Amino acid sequence: MHKNRIAKVIPLVIFSFLVFSGCKKEEQTQKTETPAIVELMTVEQKDTPFVVEYVGITEGSKSVEVKAQVGGILRERLYQEGQYVNAGDVLFTIEPDTYEAALKAAKGNLDMAKAQLIQAKLDYDRFSNLYKTNSISKKDYDAAVAAYETAKAQVETAQGNLSDSKIRLGYTNVIAPVSGYTSRANFTEGNLISTSAAAPLTYINQVNPIYVNFSIPATTMTQLRILANEGKVTAAEELSSTVYTGDDTKYPETGKVIFFDKVITSATGDIKIKAEFPNPYMALLPGQYVRATLDGYTLTNAIVIPQKSIIQRQGKQFVLVIDGQNRAHFTPVELGINMGNYFMVLDGLKAGDKIVVEGTNKVMRDNALVMDAKTMQSKAGQAPQQQAK
């Protein structure tokens, strides 16, 4: 009987020892687990502007061909290539001798026509008086009237020819039709210039205002319109744009969207947009690459998280949510519209959640212990102060 009691006690002792050992090991594991140092972010739910940067290129608001309106030898170029010119500035001169001679001839023809008109008027008056007294025939009177009317018409023609000659002589000074920056001259002094030449003398690009052309993916616009229909996105009455130059400098002027294509470019799947920017100091020049945003859309009461906080696993998206014991949990999320380095979250997170935004690769399993890098730095800074006390 005593042996039976001993046989019953021994298993209980062994079980208790094993349980105690397991608990001790778990306790030791928890004590010795090294937390992963990560950066955390507290999730917020608020109105967030839709801001994505796209590659854009500047374009002069006007690009004008400067062409000769009369032919002749190019005498002189009066501007520096690339120089800013004002509308009305003389850019080129064409040899004027032929046109000056034509103007003198036109003046002479007008004087002759006026003299003939004076004579025709005298004849008309004289024949009119004679006709009233039946001293001449109706035929002679009609001839005097016709001669007088012809003389008046010849004066008008001569005046028109004179005006045309003055205009053509004026065209020997080739002026800038608009203000802007000139391009390289296509002809040098001494060349025979023809009005039918395919190439212009030069170009002028008007740069104030200046245009910025960029494109937005059609899929993004589709998402914005769907979200707007669901009440999750609002749009301003007038869309605007912001520009950043190559060195990340923000251009101080705000652009106004003046063109929004209604057709998708089949080759790229994009929608073309054009914004107009004031450019009073010529800080932007045509052909300059910039980064442009489409401003005016707002995600209403939305949760937005950095792209770097998102983990891809088997075609699904997760974020690491931290609980009250600083344990990280892989939490599936449903993502909405892409904003470059950020994503809208449609489901899976709520305001107040803490998520890992830097160091996700350090968390290898669910329920892993983590520590916020900012908290660790704060504790490290407090240690020397306590030692000094």
Helices and strands as residue ranges (DSSP letters): H 2-32, E 36-42, E 45-49, E 53-66, E 72-77, E 84-85, E 90-94, H 97-132, H 138-170, E 173-175, E 180-182, E 192-193, E 202-217, H 218-229, E 233-244, E 255-260, E 270-277, E 289-306, G 307-309, E 311-313, E 316-322, E 327-332, E 334-338, E 342-347, E 354-358, G 360-362, E 368-372, H 373-388
